[in-house]
Amino acid sequence: KIPKSFSDWRYFNDANYLKVYIFLLMEAEVTECKCKVHDVMLKRGQLAVTYSYLCSSLNLSEKQIRLILKRLKGTEIEIEITHFYSIITLLEYDKFK
């Protein structure tokens, strides 16, 4: 469920930012669990992804994905990068129920 105030989000009118953020919301874990693909424990509001997975899923270039994630970092998301995948934490995940 997306709150009405989401339309006031600073990136709401940028289709690529909106596409990436909503994709992250949909892919984030609802409860704490072990990620089957990467064998890592994820908390509520986290997901483990690769840039190539994001690129193919969203039909965006790696450069576009990296720029969008860089701009979202610190306010909307946190990113922990490993050699094989990135763990993305949605900081406002509990707003979306």
C-alpha positions in Angstrom: 0.0 0.0 0.0 1.5 3.3 -1.0 0.6 6.4 1.0 -0.8 9.5 -0.8 2.1 11.5 0.5 4.3 9.5 -1.8 3.4 11.9 -4.6 5.3 14.6 -2.8 8.5 12.5 -3.0 11.3 14.6 -4.6 11.9 12.0 -7.3 8.2 11.2 -8.0 8.2 12.9 -11.4 11.3 11.1 -12.6 10.1 7.8 -14.2 13.4 5.9 -13.8 13.8 6.8 -10.1 10.2 5.9 -9.5 10.6 2.6 -11.4 13.7 1.7 -9.4 12.3 2.6 -6.0 9.0 0.8 -6.6 10.9 -2.3 -7.8 13.0 -2.2 -4.6 9.8 -1.9 -2.5 8.3 -4.9 -4.3 11.4 -7.1 -4.0 12.2 -6.3 -0.4 11.6 -8.9 2.2 8.5 -8.6 4.2 9.9 -10.6 7.1 13.4 -11.7 8.2 14.5 -14.7 6.1 17.4 -16.3 4.4 17.9 -15.3 0.8 17.8 -18.5 -1.3 19.9 -17.1 -4.1 22.7 -15.5 -2.1 22.5 -17.5 1.1 22.4 -14.5 3.4 20.1 -13.4 6.2 17.9 -10.5 5.2 15.9 -8.3 7.5 12.5 -6.8 6.8 12.9 -4.1 4.1 16.1 -5.6 2.7 17.0 -7.3 -0.6 20.1 -8.9 -2.0 20.6 -8.0 -5.7 23.2 -7.6 -8.4 23.5 -4.7 -10.7 23.0 -7.0 -13.7 19.7 -8.3 -12.2 18.5 -4.7 -11.7 19.5 -3.8 -15.2 17.7 -6.7 -16.8 14.6 -6.5 -14.6 14.2 -2.7 -15.1 15.6 -2.4 -18.7 18.0 0.3 -17.6 21.8 0.6 -18.1 24.2 -0.2 -15.3 25.3 3.5 -15.4 21.6 4.6 -14.9 21.2 2.1 -12.0 24.4 3.2 -10.3 23.5 6.9 -10.5 20.0 6.3 -9.2 21.1 4.2 -6.3 23.9 6.7 -5.5 21.3 9.5 -5.3 18.9 7.5 -3.2 21.7 6.4 -0.8 21.6 8.0 2.6 18.0 9.3 2.5 15.9 6.5 1.0 18.3 3.5 1.0 21.5 2.1 2.4 23.7 -0.2 0.4 26.2 -2.8 1.6 28.3 -4.0 -1.3 30.0 -7.4 -1.4 32.0 -9.1 -4.2 28.9 -10.9 -5.5 25.8 -8.9 -4.6 24.6 -5.7 -2.9 22.3 -5.7 0.1 19.9 -2.8 -0.2 18.0 -1.6 2.9 14.9 0.6 2.4 15.0 3.1 5.2 11.3 4.0 5.0 10.0 0.5 4.3 7.6 0.5 7.2 5.7 3.4 5.6 4.6 1.1 2.9 2.3 -1.6 4.3 
